[in-house]
Amino acid sequence: MICVSVGEVGEVSEIFQWRGEVPRGLPEWKEEEKQHLGEELSDVLLYLVRLSDICGIDLGQAALRKLSLNAVKYPVNLSRGSSKKHTLLHHSDTTTTTTTTTTNSDNDTKPTVVDSHAA
Ligand SMILES: Nc1ccn([C@H]2C[C@H](O)[C@@H](COP(=O)(O)OP(=O)(O)OP(=O)(O)O)O2)c(=O)n1
């Protein structure tokens, strides 16, 4: 299942091969090219959903949790317009960020983000 997923990602990659940088929304692409891209992206999504299901992972919940974690690692004020990895973003010395994971009654784990600013 992982191999087929990677294969589908490869098919998406192939569509973009040799096109260089493409503008947002792909305004110069033909309708059938965009439809083909949509089909390949859908294949990636459907395999990921299936793989998650087999592994017993609630992908929707996992993605929401990951978004919360990303917000801590890549704060908008530091990462907007930047392609730097979080390890290279210079977090302010006067700001500390704490992430804790809590488990609620439904046994869902959710990160709790606490930003505190030094006086
Ligand atoms: N400016 C950015 C860059 C990345 N991301 C998100 C997209 C992905 O969901 C995740 C990828 O981040 P990393 O490449 O840092 O990968 P990991 O989260 O796995 O971290 P690490 O590689 O340190 O384990 O972060 C983001 O929200 N904003």
The ligand as an ORCA input file, in Angstrom:
! r2SCAN-3c Opt
* xyz 0 1
  N       6.335     27.209      6.437
  C       5.799     26.020      6.703
  C       6.507     24.851      6.423
  C       5.917     23.644      6.709
  N       4.689     23.600      7.237
  C       4.052     22.328      7.538
  C       3.721     21.488      6.335
  C       3.902     20.081      6.863
  O       2.702     19.632      7.476
  C       4.953     20.216      7.948
  C       6.303     19.786      7.463
  O       7.237     20.307      8.346
  P       8.693     19.713      8.482
  O       9.323     19.643      7.135
  O       9.382     20.524      9.511
  O       8.454     18.224      8.913
  P       8.050     17.640     10.320
  O       6.840     18.351     10.856
  O       7.947     16.161     10.110
  O       9.264     18.008     11.259
  P      10.671     17.269     11.413
  O      11.155     16.999     10.018
  O      11.528     18.256     12.149
  O      10.394     16.029     12.198
  O       4.951     21.592      8.323
  C       4.007     24.771      7.529
  O       2.883     24.713      8.027
  N       4.578     25.967      7.241
*
